[in-house]
Amino acid sequence: MVRMTQRELSRAYGDIQMVFQDPNSSLNPRMTIRQILTEPLRLHTDMDKSARNARAAGLLSMVALQEE
Protein backbone atom coordinates (compact mmCIF):
# COMPACT_ATOMS: atom_id res chain seq x y z
CA MET A 1 0.00 0.00 0.00
CA VAL A 2 1.30 3.44 -0.94
CA ARG A 3 1.02 6.16 1.66
CA MET A 4 0.86 9.77 0.51
CA THR A 5 1.75 12.88 2.46
CA GLN A 6 -0.96 15.52 2.93
CA ARG A 7 0.78 17.73 0.35
CA GLU A 8 0.88 14.90 -2.23
CA LEU A 9 -2.73 14.06 -1.52
CA SER A 10 -3.80 17.69 -1.96
CA ARG A 11 -2.04 17.83 -5.35
CA ALA A 12 -3.61 14.54 -6.42
CA TYR A 13 -7.14 15.83 -5.73
CA GLY A 14 -6.78 18.12 -8.75
CA ASP A 15 -6.39 15.06 -10.99
CA ILE A 16 -9.21 13.00 -9.51
CA GLN A 17 -12.70 13.06 -10.93
CA MET A 18 -15.93 11.31 -10.03
CA VAL A 19 -17.06 8.75 -12.62
CA PHE A 20 -20.77 8.08 -12.28
CA GLN A 21 -21.87 4.54 -13.06
CA ASP A 22 -25.50 5.18 -14.06
CA PRO A 23 -25.55 7.05 -17.40
CA ASN A 24 -29.31 7.60 -17.14
CA SER A 25 -28.87 9.77 -14.07
CA SER A 26 -25.53 11.40 -14.91
CA LEU A 27 -25.82 12.18 -18.64
CA ASN A 28 -28.37 14.55 -20.11
CA PRO A 29 -30.11 12.70 -22.98
CA ARG A 30 -30.90 16.05 -24.62
CA MET A 31 -27.22 16.84 -25.07
CA THR A 32 -24.99 15.47 -27.79
CA ILE A 33 -21.74 13.76 -26.81
CA ARG A 34 -19.88 16.80 -28.20
CA GLN A 35 -21.86 19.08 -25.86
CA ILE A 36 -21.22 16.76 -22.92
CA LEU A 37 -17.48 16.71 -23.62
CA THR A 38 -17.10 20.43 -24.33
CA GLU A 39 -19.21 21.78 -21.45
CA PRO A 40 -16.51 21.31 -18.76
CA LEU A 41 -13.96 22.86 -21.12
CA ARG A 42 -16.24 25.86 -21.62
CA LEU A 43 -16.77 26.26 -17.89
CA HIS A 44 -13.24 25.59 -16.59
CA THR A 45 -10.84 26.70 -19.33
CA ASP A 46 -10.30 29.70 -21.55
CA MET A 47 -10.41 27.58 -24.73
CA ASP A 48 -12.39 29.01 -27.63
CA LYS A 49 -15.16 27.01 -29.30
CA SER A 50 -12.98 25.61 -32.09
CA ALA A 51 -10.32 24.47 -29.59
CA ARG A 52 -12.98 22.82 -27.41
CA ASN A 53 -14.44 21.01 -30.43
CA ALA A 54 -10.97 19.87 -31.50
CA ARG A 55 -10.30 18.54 -28.00
CA ALA A 56 -13.62 16.68 -27.99
CA ALA A 57 -12.80 15.15 -31.38
CA GLY A 58 -9.41 14.07 -30.04
CA LEU A 59 -10.95 12.47 -26.97
CA LEU A 60 -13.45 10.56 -29.09
CA SER A 61 -10.62 9.39 -31.32
CA MET A 62 -8.63 8.18 -28.30
CA VAL A 63 -11.46 5.83 -27.32
CA ALA A 64 -12.22 4.84 -30.93
CA LEU A 65 -15.66 6.47 -31.05
CA GLN A 66 -16.94 8.26 -34.12
CA GLU A 67 -18.10 11.84 -33.74
CA GLU A 68 -21.57 10.95 -35.00
PQR file of N, CA, C, O and H, with PARSE charges and radii, in Angstrom:
ATOM      1  N   MET A   1       0.842  -1.173   0.000 -0.4000 1.5000
ATOM      2  CA  MET A   1       0.000   0.000   0.000 -0.0000 2.0000
ATOM      3  C   MET A   1       0.889   1.238   0.000  0.5500 1.7000
ATOM      4  O   MET A   1       1.875   1.308   0.734 -0.5500 1.4000
ATOM      5  N   VAL A   2       0.530   2.210  -0.831 -0.4000 1.5000
ATOM      6  CA  VAL A   2       1.302   3.440  -0.942 -0.0000 2.0000
ATOM      7  C   VAL A   2       0.689   4.492  -0.032  0.5500 1.7000
ATOM      8  O   VAL A   2      -0.516   4.738  -0.083 -0.5500 1.4000
ATOM      9  H   VAL A   2      -0.271   2.153  -1.427  0.4000 1.0000
ATOM     10  N   ARG A   3       1.490   5.092   0.772 -0.4000 1.5000
ATOM     11  CA  ARG A   3       1.022   6.163   1.661 -0.0000 2.0000
ATOM     12  C   ARG A   3       1.464   7.499   1.072  0.5500 1.7000
ATOM     13  O   ARG A   3       2.607   7.649   0.640 -0.5500 1.4000
ATOM     14  H   ARG A   3       2.469   4.892   0.813  0.4000 1.0000
ATOM     15  N   MET A   4       0.556   8.457   1.058 -0.4000 1.5000
ATOM     16  CA  MET A   4       0.862   9.772   0.512 -0.0000 2.0000
ATOM     17  C   MET A   4       0.875  10.796   1.645  0.5500 1.7000
ATOM     18  O   MET A   4       0.115  10.691   2.608 -0.5500 1.4000
ATOM     19  H   MET A   4      -0.373   8.334   1.409  0.4000 1.0000
ATOM     20  N   THR A   5       1.755  11.785   1.509 -0.4000 1.5000
ATOM     21  CA  THR A   5       1.747  12.882   2.465 -0.0000 2.0000
ATOM     22  C   THR A   5       0.529  13.758   2.186  0.5500 1.7000
ATOM     23  O   THR A   5      -0.089  13.644   1.127 -0.5500 1.4000
ATOM     24  H   THR A   5       2.372  11.871   0.727  0.4000 1.0000
ATOM     25  N   GLN A   6       0.186  14.615   3.115 -0.4000 1.5000
ATOM     26  CA  GLN A   6      -0.960  15.518   2.933 -0.0000 2.0000
ATOM     27  C   GLN A   6      -0.752  16.412   1.712  0.5500 1.7000
ATOM     28  O   GLN A   6      -1.697  16.676   0.968 -0.5500 1.4000
ATOM     29  H   GLN A   6       0.687  14.708   3.975  0.4000 1.0000
ATOM     30  N   ARG A   7       0.471  16.874   1.505 -0.4000 1.5000
ATOM     31  CA  ARG A   7       0.779  17.730   0.354 -0.0000 2.0000
ATOM     32  C   ARG A   7       0.568  16.959  -0.950  0.5500 1.7000
ATOM     33  O   ARG A   7      -0.048  17.480  -1.879 -0.5500 1.4000
ATOM     34  H   ARG A   7       1.239  16.659   2.109  0.4000 1.0000
ATOM     35  N   GLU A   8       1.072  15.723  -1.030 -0.4000 1.5000
ATOM     36  CA  GLU A   8       0.884  14.902  -2.234 -0.0000 2.0000
ATOM     37  C   GLU A   8      -0.593  14.602  -2.480  0.5500 1.7000
ATOM     38  O   GLU A   8      -1.061  14.617  -3.619 -0.5500 1.4000
ATOM     39  H   GLU A   8       1.573  15.300  -0.275  0.4000 1.0000
ATOM     40  N   LEU A   9      -1.306  14.334  -1.410 -0.4000 1.5000
ATOM     41  CA  LEU A   9      -2.728  14.055  -1.519 -0.0000 2.0000
ATOM     42  C   LEU A   9      -3.490  15.284  -2.030  0.5500 1.7000
ATOM     43  O   LEU A   9      -4.376  15.159  -2.875 -0.5500 1.4000
ATOM     44  H   LEU A   9      -0.926  14.322  -0.486  0.4000 1.0000
ATOM     45  N   SER A  10      -3.149  16.454  -1.522 -0.4000 1.5000
ATOM     46  CA  SER A  10      -3.796  17.686  -1.965 -0.0000 2.0000
ATOM     47  C   SER A  10      -3.555  17.926  -3.449  0.5500 1.7000
ATOM     48  O   SER A  10      -4.467  18.339  -4.164 -0.5500 1.4000
ATOM     49  H   SER A  10      -2.430  16.556  -0.835  0.4000 1.0000
ATOM     50  N   ARG A  11      -2.341  17.672  -3.917 -0.4000 1.5000
ATOM     51  CA  ARG A  11      -2.040  17.825  -5.348 -0.0000 2.0000
ATOM     52  C   ARG A  11      -2.805  16.811  -6.184  0.5500 1.7000
ATOM     53  O   ARG A  11      -3.274  17.128  -7.277 -0.5500 1.4000
ATOM     54  H   ARG A  11      -1.600  17.336  -3.336  0.4000 1.0000
ATOM     55  N   ALA A  12      -2.930  15.599  -5.674 -0.4000 1.5000
ATOM     56  CA  ALA A  12      -3.614  14.541  -6.421 -0.0000 2.0000
ATOM     57  C   ALA A  12      -5.099  14.830  -6.590  0.5500 1.7000
ATOM     58  O   ALA A  12      -5.692  14.417  -7.587 -0.5500 1.4000
ATOM     59  H   ALA A  12      -2.549  15.342  -4.786  0.4000 1.0000
ATOM     60  N   TYR A  13      -5.715  15.532  -5.637 -0.4000 1.5000
ATOM     61  CA  TYR A  13      -7.141  15.828  -5.731 -0.0000 2.0000
ATOM     62  C   TYR A  13      -7.477  16.595  -7.010  0.5500 1.7000
ATOM     63  O   TYR A  13      -8.586  16.467  -7.529 -0.5500 1.4000
ATOM     64  H   TYR A  13      -5.233  15.868  -4.827  0.4000 1.0000
ATOM     65  N   GLY A  14      -6.554  17.377  -7.515 -0.4000 1.5000
ATOM     66  CA  GLY A  14      -6.783  18.116  -8.755 -0.0000 2.0000
ATOM     67  C   GLY A  14      -6.877  17.218  -9.970  0.5500 1.7000
ATOM     68  O   GLY A  14      -7.409  17.628 -11.001 -0.5500 1.4000
ATOM     69  H   GLY A  14      -5.653  17.481  -7.093  0.4000 1.0000
ATOM     70  N   ASP A  15      -6.368  16.000  -9.867 -0.4000 1.5000
ATOM     71  CA  ASP A  15      -6.386  15.056 -10.988 -0.0000 2.0000
ATOM     72  C   ASP A  15      -7.435  13.969 -10.840  0.5500 1.7000
ATOM     73  O   ASP A  15      -7.542  13.085 -11.690 -0.5500 1.4000
ATOM     74  H   ASP A  15      -5.936  15.668  -9.029  0.4000 1.0000
ATOM     75  N   ILE A  16      -8.205  14.030  -9.772 -0.4000 1.5000
ATOM     76  CA  ILE A  16      -9.210  13.000  -9.506 -0.0000 2.0000
ATOM     77  C   ILE A  16     -10.583  13.523  -9.890  0.5500 1.7000
ATOM     78  O   ILE A  16     -10.923  14.676  -9.624 -0.5500 1.4000
ATOM     79  H   ILE A  16      -8.117  14.748  -9.081  0.4000 1.0000
ATOM     80  N   GLN A  17     -11.358  12.663 -10.516 -0.4000 1.5000
ATOM     81  CA  GLN A  17     -12.701  13.055 -10.929 -0.0000 2.0000
ATOM     82  C   GLN A  17     -13.672  11.924 -10.642  0.5500 1.7000
ATOM     83  O   GLN A  17     -13.327  10.748 -10.752 -0.5500 1.4000
ATOM     84  H   GLN A  17     -11.082  11.726 -10.732  0.4000 1.0000
ATOM     85  N   MET A  18     -14.882  12.293 -10.276 -0.4000 1.5000
ATOM     86  CA  MET A  18     -15.933  11.311 -10.033 -0.0000 2.0000
ATOM     87  C   MET A  18     -16.391  10.731 -11.377  0.5500 1.7000
ATOM     88  O   MET A  18     -16.608  11.468 -12.338 -0.5500 1.4000
ATOM     89  H   MET A  18     -15.162  13.249 -10.187  0.4000 1.0000
ATOM     90  N   VAL A  19     -16.534   9.418 -11.429 -0.4000 1.5000
ATOM     91  CA  VAL A  19     -17.061   8.749 -12.615 -0.0000 2.0000
ATOM     92  C   VAL A  19     -18.359   8.066 -12.201  0.5500 1.7000
ATOM     93  O   VAL A  19     -18.345   7.055 -11.500 -0.5500 1.4000
ATOM     94  H   VAL A  19     -16.358   8.819 -10.648  0.4000 1.0000
ATOM     95  N   PHE A  20     -19.472   8.628 -12.639 -0.4000 1.5000
ATOM     96  CA  PHE A  20     -20.769   8.084 -12.275 -0.0000 2.0000
ATOM     97  C   PHE A  20     -21.041   6.811 -13.066  0.5500 1.7000
ATOM     98  O   PHE A  20     -20.686   6.725 -14.241 -0.5500 1.4000
ATOM     99  H   PHE A  20     -19.483   9.450 -13.208  0.4000 1.0000
ATOM    100  N   GLN A  21     -21.660   5.837 -12.443 -0.4000 1.5000
ATOM    101  CA  GLN A  21     -21.871   4.542 -13.059 -0.0000 2.0000
ATOM    102  C   GLN A  21     -23.214   4.412 -13.774  0.5500 1.7000
ATOM    103  O   GLN A  21     -23.370   3.533 -14.622 -0.5500 1.4000
ATOM    104  H   GLN A  21     -21.949   5.907 -11.488  0.4000 1.0000
ATOM    105  N   ASP A  22     -24.182   5.260 -13.455 -0.4000 1.5000
ATOM    106  CA  ASP A  22     -25.502   5.179 -14.061 -0.0000 2.0000
ATOM    107  C   ASP A  22     -25.651   6.292 -15.098  0.5500 1.7000
ATOM    108  O   ASP A  22     -25.921   7.433 -14.722 -0.5500 1.4000
ATOM    109  H   ASP A  22     -24.056   5.974 -12.766  0.4000 1.0000
ATOM    110  N   PRO A  23     -25.484   5.998 -16.393 -0.5600 1.5000
ATOM    111  CA  PRO A  23     -25.549   7.055 -17.404  0.2800 2.0000
ATOM    112  C   PRO A  23     -26.918   7.712 -17.485  0.5500 1.7000
ATOM    113  O   PRO A  23     -27.021   8.859 -17.919 -0.5500 1.4000
ATOM    114  N   ASN A  24     -27.974   7.012 -17.078 -0.4000 1.5000
ATOM    115  CA  ASN A  24     -29.309   7.602 -17.139 -0.0000 2.0000
ATOM    116  C   ASN A  24     -29.488   8.735 -16.136  0.5500 1.7000
ATOM    117  O   ASN A  24     -30.304   9.631 -16.352 -0.5500 1.4000
ATOM    118  H   ASN A  24     -27.891   6.080 -16.725  0.4000 1.0000
ATOM    119  N   SER A  25     -28.741   8.703 -15.052 -0.4000 1.5000
ATOM    120  CA  SER A  25     -28.870   9.769 -14.075 -0.0000 2.0000
ATOM    121  C   SER A  25     -27.734  10.785 -14.150  0.5500 1.7000
ATOM    122  O   SER A  25     -27.830  11.852 -13.544 -0.5500 1.4000
ATOM    123  H   SER A  25     -28.078   7.975 -14.877  0.4000 1.0000
ATOM    124  N   SER A  26     -26.665  10.479 -14.876 -0.4000 1.5000
ATOM    125  CA  SER A  26     -25.533  11.396 -14.907 -0.0000 2.0000
ATOM    126  C   SER A  26     -25.338  12.080 -16.255  0.5500 1.7000
ATOM    127  O   SER A  26     -24.633  13.087 -16.327 -0.5500 1.4000
ATOM    128  H   SER A  26     -26.588   9.612 -15.367  0.4000 1.0000
ATOM    129  N   LEU A  27     -25.937  11.570 -17.319 -0.4000 1.5000
ATOM    130  CA  LEU A  27     -25.818  12.181 -18.639 -0.0000 2.0000
ATOM    131  C   LEU A  27     -27.164  12.733 -19.072  0.5500 1.7000
ATOM    132  O   LEU A  27     -28.195  12.085 -18.894 -0.5500 1.4000
ATOM    133  H   LEU A  27     -26.510  10.752 -17.261  0.4000 1.0000
ATOM    134  N   ASN A  28     -27.153  13.920 -19.634 -0.4000 1.5000
ATOM    135  CA  ASN A  28     -28.370  14.549 -20.113 -0.0000 2.0000
ATOM    136  C   ASN A  28     -28.682  13.998 -21.509  0.5500 1.7000
ATOM    137  O   ASN A  28     -27.907  14.220 -22.440 -0.5500 1.4000
ATOM    138  H   ASN A  28     -26.315  14.447 -19.779  0.4000 1.0000
ATOM    139  N   PRO A  29     -29.800  13.287 -21.671 -0.5600 1.5000
ATOM    140  CA  PRO A  29     -30.114  12.698 -22.979  0.2800 2.0000
ATOM    141  C   PRO A  29     -30.433  13.742 -24.044  0.5500 1.7000
ATOM    142  O   PRO A  29     -30.499  13.409 -25.227 -0.5500 1.4000
ATOM    143  N   ARG A  30     -30.630  14.980 -23.655 -0.4000 1.5000
ATOM    144  CA  ARG A  30     -30.904  16.048 -24.620 -0.0000 2.0000
ATOM    145  C   ARG A  30     -29.629  16.678 -25.177  0.5500 1.7000
ATOM    146  O   ARG A  30     -29.679  17.498 -26.094 -0.5500 1.4000
ATOM    147  H   ARG A  30     -30.577  15.251 -22.694  0.4000 1.0000
ATOM    148  N   MET A  31     -28.496  16.288 -24.616 -0.4000 1.5000
ATOM    149  CA  MET A  31     -27.219  16.836 -25.073 -0.0000 2.0000
ATOM    150  C   MET A  31     -26.509  15.826 -25.960  0.5500 1.7000
ATOM    151  O   MET A  31     -26.591  14.618 -25.738 -0.5500 1.4000
ATOM    152  H   MET A  31     -28.456  15.622 -23.872  0.4000 1.0000
ATOM    153  N   THR A  32     -25.813  16.336 -26.964 -0.4000 1.5000
ATOM    154  CA  THR A  32     -24.986  15.470 -27.794 -0.0000 2.0000
ATOM    155  C   THR A  32     -23.710  15.138 -27.023  0.5500 1.7000
ATOM    156  O   THR A  32     -23.379  15.804 -26.042 -0.5500 1.4000
ATOM    157  H   THR A  32     -25.746  17.318 -27.144  0.4000 1.0000
ATOM    158  N   ILE A  33     -23.003  14.111 -27.472 -0.4000 1.5000
ATOM    159  CA  ILE A  33     -21.742  13.758 -26.808 -0.0000 2.0000
ATOM    160  C   ILE A  33     -20.744  14.907 -26.924  0.5500 1.7000
ATOM    161  O   ILE A  33     -19.956  15.135 -26.007 -0.5500 1.4000
ATOM    162  H   ILE A  33     -23.272  13.571 -28.269  0.4000 1.0000
ATOM    163  N   ARG A  34     -20.771  15.633 -28.046 -0.4000 1.5000
ATOM    164  CA  ARG A  34     -19.884  16.797 -28.204 -0.0000 2.0000
ATOM    165  C   ARG A  34     -20.201  17.839 -27.128  0.5500 1.7000
ATOM    166  O   ARG A  34     -19.284  18.388 -26.517 -0.5500 1.4000
ATOM    167  H   ARG A  34     -21.412  15.447 -28.792  0.4000 1.0000
ATOM    168  N   GLN A  35     -21.481  18.116 -26.891 -0.4000 1.5000
ATOM    169  CA  GLN A  35     -21.865  19.083 -25.860 -0.0000 2.0000
ATOM    170  C   GLN A  35     -21.445  18.604 -24.472  0.5500 1.7000
ATOM    171  O   GLN A  35     -20.990  19.397 -23.647 -0.5500 1.4000
ATOM    172  H   GLN A  35     -22.226  17.670 -27.387  0.4000 1.0000
ATOM    173  N   ILE A  36     -21.599  17.314 -24.221 -0.4000 1.5000
ATOM    174  CA  ILE A  36     -21.218  16.760 -22.918 -0.0000 2.0000
ATOM    175  C   ILE A  36     -19.712  16.880 -22.694  0.5500 1.7000
ATOM    176  O   ILE A  36     -19.264  17.190 -21.590 -0.5500 1.4000
ATOM    177  H   ILE A  36     -21.968  16.671 -24.891  0.4000 1.0000
ATOM    178  N   LEU A  37     -18.936  16.633 -23.747 -0.4000 1.5000
ATOM    179  CA  LEU A  37     -17.477  16.708 -23.617 -0.0000 2.0000
ATOM    180  C   LEU A  37     -16.962  18.136 -23.564  0.5500 1.7000
ATOM    181  O   LEU A  37     -15.970  18.408 -22.886 -0.5500 1.4000
ATOM    182  H   LEU A  37     -19.300  16.382 -24.644  0.4000 1.0000
ATOM    183  N   THR A  38     -17.618  19.057 -24.269 -0.4000 1.5000
ATOM    184  CA  THR A  38     -17.098  20.429 -24.327 -0.0000 2.0000
ATOM    185  C   THR A  38     -17.598  21.313 -23.189  0.5500 1.7000
ATOM    186  O   THR A  38     -16.992  22.348 -22.912 -0.5500 1.4000
ATOM    187  H   THR A  38     -18.423  18.837 -24.820  0.4000 1.0000
ATOM    188  N   GLU A  39     -18.683  20.934 -22.525 -0.4000 1.5000
ATOM    189  CA  GLU A  39     -19.213  21.782 -21.452 -0.0000 2.0000
ATOM    190  C   GLU A  39     -18.193  22.044 -20.342  0.5500 1.7000
ATOM    191  O   GLU A  39     -18.019  23.201 -19.959 -0.5500 1.4000
ATOM    192  H   GLU A  39     -19.175  20.093 -22.749  0.4000 1.0000
ATOM    193  N   PRO A  40     -17.507  21.022 -19.804 -0.5600 1.5000
ATOM    194  CA  PRO A  40     -16.506  21.309 -18.757  0.2800 2.0000
ATOM    195  C   PRO A  40     -15.366  22.188 -19.277  0.5500 1.7000
ATOM    196  O   PRO A  40     -14.819  23.003 -18.533 -0.5500 1.4000
ATOM    197  N   LEU A  41     -15.013  22.024 -20.545 -0.4000 1.5000
ATOM    198  CA  LEU A  41     -13.958  22.859 -21.122 -0.0000 2.0000
ATOM    199  C   LEU A  41     -14.413  24.303 -21.219  0.5500 1.7000
ATOM    200  O   LEU A  41     -13.625  25.223 -21.001 -0.5500 1.4000
ATOM    201  H   LEU A  41     -15.458  21.362 -21.148  0.4000 1.0000
ATOM    202  N   ARG A  42     -15.683  24.507 -21.547 -0.4000 1.5000
ATOM    203  CA  ARG A  42     -16.240  25.859 -21.621 -0.0000 2.0000
ATOM    204  C   ARG A  42     -16.263  26.506 -20.237  0.5500 1.7000
ATOM    205  O   ARG A  42     -15.962  27.691 -20.090 -0.5500 1.4000
ATOM    206  H   ARG A  42     -16.324  23.760 -21.725  0.4000 1.0000
ATOM    207  N   LEU A  43     -16.623  25.720 -19.231 -0.4000 1.5000
ATOM    208  CA  LEU A  43     -16.769  26.257 -17.888 -0.0000 2.0000
ATOM    209  C   LEU A  43     -15.444  26.457 -17.150  0.5500 1.7000
ATOM    210  O   LEU A  43     -15.323  27.374 -16.338 -0.5500 1.4000
ATOM    211  H   LEU A  43     -16.868  24.758 -19.351  0.4000 1.0000
ATOM    212  N   HIS A  44     -14.454  25.608 -17.423 -0.4000 1.5000
ATOM    213  CA  HIS A  44     -13.243  25.590 -16.592 -0.0000 2.0000
ATOM    214  C   HIS A  44     -11.958  25.942 -17.320  0.5500 1.7000
ATOM    215  O   HIS A  44     -10.881  25.901 -16.725 -0.5500 1.4000
ATOM    216  H   HIS A  44     -14.552  24.863 -18.082  0.4000 1.0000
ATOM    217  N   THR A  45     -12.053  26.289 -18.604 -0.4000 1.5000
ATOM    218  CA  THR A  45     -10.842  26.697 -19.329 -0.0000 2.0000
ATOM    219  C   THR A  45     -11.138  27.968 -20.105  0.5500 1.7000
ATOM    220  O   THR A  45     -12.279  28.428 -20.157 -0.5500 1.4000
ATOM    221  H   THR A  45     -12.928  26.323 -19.087  0.4000 1.0000
ATOM    222  N   ASP A  46     -10.113  28.524 -20.699 -0.4000 1.5000
ATOM    223  CA  ASP A  46     -10.302  29.702 -21.549 -0.0000 2.0000
ATOM    224  C   ASP A  46     -10.229  29.329 -23.034  0.5500 1.7000
ATOM    225  O   ASP A  46      -9.976  30.184 -23.883 -0.5500 1.4000
ATOM    226  H   ASP A  46      -9.186  28.151 -20.658  0.4000 1.0000
ATOM    227  N   MET A  47     -10.453  28.046 -23.338 -0.4000 1.5000
ATOM    228  CA  MET A  47     -10.405  27.576 -24.727 -0.0000 2.0000
ATOM    229  C   MET A  47     -11.568  28.176 -25.514  0.5500 1.7000
ATOM    230  O   MET A  47     -12.678  28.307 -24.999 -0.5500 1.4000
ATOM    231  H   MET A  47     -10.659  27.351 -22.648  0.4000 1.0000
ATOM    232  N   ASP A  48     -11.294  28.544 -26.790 -0.4000 1.5000
ATOM    233  CA  ASP A  48     -12.390  29.012 -27.626 -0.0000 2.0000
ATOM    234  C   ASP A  48     -13.154  27.806 -28.182  0.5500 1.7000
ATOM    235  O   ASP A  48     -12.744  26.660 -27.999 -0.5500 1.4000
ATOM    236  H   ASP A  48     -10.392  28.437 -27.208  0.4000 1.0000
ATOM    237  N   LYS A  49     -14.265  28.082 -28.858 -0.4000 1.5000
ATOM    238  CA  LYS A  49     -15.157  27.010 -29.303 -0.0000 2.0000
ATOM    239  C   LYS A  49     -14.454  26.022 -30.238  0.5500 1.7000
ATOM    240  O   LYS A  49     -14.645  24.813 -30.111 -0.5500 1.4000
ATOM    241  H   LYS A  49     -14.598  29.013 -29.007  0.4000 1.0000
ATOM    242  N   SER A  50     -13.656  26.518 -31.163 -0.4000 1.5000
ATOM    243  CA  SER A  50     -12.977  25.609 -32.093 -0.0000 2.0000
ATOM    244  C   SER A  50     -11.963  24.723 -31.366  0.5500 1.7000
ATOM    245  O   SER A  50     -11.804  23.553 -31.715 -0.5500 1.4000
ATOM    246  H   SER A  50     -13.501  27.501 -31.266  0.4000 1.0000
ATOM    247  N   ALA A  51     -11.284  25.264 -30.368 -0.4000 1.5000
ATOM    248  CA  ALA A  51     -10.324  24.469 -29.589 -0.0000 2.0000
ATOM    249  C   ALA A  51     -11.049  23.416 -28.763  0.5500 1.7000
ATOM    250  O   ALA A  51     -10.585  22.281 -28.651 -0.5500 1.4000
ATOM    251  H   ALA A  51     -11.413  26.214 -30.084  0.4000 1.0000
ATOM    252  N   ARG A  52     -12.200  23.795 -28.180 -0.4000 1.5000
ATOM    253  CA  ARG A  52     -12.985  22.825 -27.411 -0.0000 2.0000
ATOM    254  C   ARG A  52     -13.478  21.694 -28.310  0.5500 1.7000
ATOM    255  O   ARG A  52     -13.426  20.526 -27.925 -0.5500 1.4000
ATOM    256  H   ARG A  52     -12.577  24.716 -28.271  0.4000 1.0000
ATOM    257  N   ASN A  53     -13.957  22.038 -29.507 -0.4000 1.5000
ATOM    258  CA  ASN A  53     -14.438  21.012 -30.434 -0.0000 2.0000
ATOM    259  C   ASN A  53     -13.303  20.104 -30.895  0.5500 1.7000
ATOM    260  O   ASN A  53     -13.493  18.899 -31.057 -0.5500 1.4000
ATOM    261  H   ASN A  53     -13.999  22.987 -29.820  0.4000 1.0000
ATOM    262  N   ALA A  54     -12.129  20.682 -31.105 -0.4000 1.5000
ATOM    263  CA  ALA A  54     -10.969  19.874 -31.501 -0.0000 2.0000
ATOM    264  C   ALA A  54     -10.579  18.919 -30.379  0.5500 1.7000
ATOM    265  O   ALA A  54     -10.241  17.762 -30.629 -0.5500 1.4000
ATOM    266  H   ALA A  54     -11.975  21.661 -30.974  0.4000 1.0000
ATOM    267  N   ARG A  55     -10.627  19.403 -29.151 -0.4000 1.5000
ATOM    268  CA  ARG A  55     -10.297  18.544 -27.995 -0.0000 2.0000
ATOM    269  C   ARG A  55     -11.305  17.407 -27.876  0.5500 1.7000
ATOM    270  O   ARG A  55     -10.922  16.265 -27.627 -0.5500 1.4000
ATOM    271  H   ARG A  55     -10.902  20.343 -28.947  0.4000 1.0000
ATOM    272  N   ALA A  56     -12.587  17.709 -28.052 -0.4000 1.5000
ATOM    273  CA  ALA A  56     -13.624  16.679 -27.988 -0.0000 2.0000
ATOM    274  C   ALA A  56     -13.402  15.643 -29.079  0.5500 1.7000
ATOM    275  O   ALA A  56     -13.533  14.446 -28.825 -0.5500 1.4000
ATOM    276  H   ALA A  56     -12.898  18.638 -28.255  0.4000 1.0000
ATOM    277  N   ALA A  57     -13.071  16.078 -30.283 -0.4000 1.5000
ATOM    278  CA  ALA A  57     -12.803  15.146 -31.381 -0.0000 2.0000
ATOM    279  C   ALA A  57     -11.604  14.264 -31.046  0.5500 1.7000
ATOM    280  O   ALA A  57     -11.615  13.067 -31.333 -0.5500 1.4000
ATOM    281  H   ALA A  57     -12.964  17.050 -30.490  0.4000 1.0000
ATOM    282  N   GLY A  58     -10.575  14.846 -30.442 -0.4000 1.5000
ATOM    283  CA  GLY A  58      -9.406  14.073 -30.042 -0.0000 2.0000
ATOM    284  C   GLY A  58      -9.730  13.041 -28.981  0.5500 1.7000
ATOM    285  O   GLY A  58      -9.235  11.915 -29.034 -0.5500 1.4000
ATOM    286  H   GLY A  58     -10.566  15.819 -30.208  0.4000 1.0000
ATOM    287  N   LEU A  59     -10.556  13.416 -28.019 -0.4000 1.5000
ATOM    288  CA  LEU A  59     -10.953  12.474 -26.966 -0.0000 2.0000
ATOM    289  C   LEU A  59     -11.754  11.314 -27.543  0.5500 1.7000
ATOM    290  O   LEU A  59     -11.545  10.161 -27.167 -0.5500 1.4000
ATOM    291  H   LEU A  59     -10.958  14.330 -27.976  0.4000 1.0000
ATOM    292  N   LEU A  60     -12.664  11.618 -28.452 -0.4000 1.5000
ATOM    293  CA  LEU A  60     -13.450  10.556 -29.091 -0.0000 2.0000
ATOM    294  C   LEU A  60     -12.542   9.622 -29.882  0.5500 1.7000
ATOM    295  O   LEU A  60     -12.728   8.405 -29.875 -0.5500 1.4000
ATOM    296  H   LEU A  60     -12.834  12.555 -28.758  0.4000 1.0000
ATOM    297  N   SER A  61     -11.576  10.195 -30.551 -0.4000 1.5000
ATOM    298  CA  SER A  61     -10.624   9.387 -31.321 -0.0000 2.0000
ATOM    299  C   SER A  61      -9.809   8.473 -30.406  0.5500 1.7000
ATOM    300  O   SER A  61      -9.535   7.326 -30.760 -0.5500 1.4000
ATOM    301  H   SER A  61     -11.425  11.184 -30.557  0.4000 1.0000
ATOM    302  N   MET A  62      -9.423   8.974 -29.240 -0.4000 1.5000
ATOM    303  CA  MET A  62      -8.630   8.184 -28.295 -0.0000 2.0000
ATOM    304  C   MET A  62      -9.367   6.919 -27.848  0.5500 1.7000
ATOM    305  O   MET A  62      -8.739   5.893 -27.584 -0.5500 1.4000
ATOM    306  H   MET A  62      -9.645   9.906 -28.953  0.4000 1.0000
ATOM    307  N   VAL A  63     -10.683   6.991 -27.764 -0.4000 1.5000
ATOM    308  CA  VAL A  63     -11.458   5.834 -27.323 -0.0000 2.0000
ATOM    309  C   VAL A  63     -12.170   5.138 -28.488  0.5500 1.7000
ATOM    310  O   VAL A  63     -13.079   4.332 -28.287 -0.5500 1.4000
ATOM    311  H   VAL A  63     -11.193   7.824 -27.979  0.4000 1.0000
ATOM    312  N   ALA A  64     -11.740   5.466 -29.703 -0.4000 1.5000
ATOM    313  CA  ALA A  64     -12.223   4.837 -30.930 -0.0000 2.0000
ATOM    314  C   ALA A  64     -13.738   4.984 -31.120  0.5500 1.7000
ATOM    315  O   ALA A  64     -14.410   4.044 -31.543 -0.5500 1.4000
ATOM    316  H   ALA A  64     -11.002   6.120 -29.866  0.4000 1.0000
ATOM    317  N   LEU A  65     -14.265   6.166 -30.805 -0.4000 1.5000
ATOM    318  CA  LEU A  65     -15.664   6.471 -31.053 -0.0000 2.0000
ATOM    319  C   LEU A  65     -15.760   7.478 -32.186  0.5500 1.7000
ATOM    320  O   LEU A  65     -14.951   8.402 -32.272 -0.5500 1.4000
ATOM    321  H   LEU A  65     -13.719   6.930 -30.461  0.4000 1.0000
ATOM    322  N   GLN A  66     -16.730   7.303 -33.039 -0.4000 1.5000
ATOM    323  CA  GLN A  66     -16.941   8.255 -34.116 -0.0000 2.0000
ATOM    324  C   GLN A  66     -17.691   9.464 -33.590  0.5500 1.7000
ATOM    325  O   GLN A  66     -18.462   9.356 -32.637 -0.5500 1.4000
ATOM    326  H   GLN A  66     -17.387   6.553 -32.970  0.4000 1.0000
ATOM    327  N   GLU A  67     -17.467  10.609 -34.206 -0.4000 1.5000
ATOM    328  CA  GLU A  67     -18.105  11.845 -33.744 -0.0000 2.0000
ATOM    329  C   GLU A  67     -19.635  11.790 -33.878  0.5500 1.7000
ATOM    330  O   GLU A  67     -20.347  12.446 -33.119 -0.5500 1.4000
ATOM    331  H   GLU A  67     -16.840  10.696 -34.981  0.4000 1.0000
ATOM    332  N   GLU A  68     -20.122  11.034 -34.812 -0.4000 1.5000
ATOM    333  CA  GLU A  68     -21.570  10.951 -35.002 -0.0000 2.0000
ATOM    334  C   GLU A  68     -22.206  10.310 -33.803  0.5500 1.7000
ATOM    335  O   GLU A  68     -23.426  10.147 -33.764 -0.5500 1.4000
ATOM    336  H   GLU A  68     -19.543  10.501 -35.430  0.4000 1.0000
TER
END
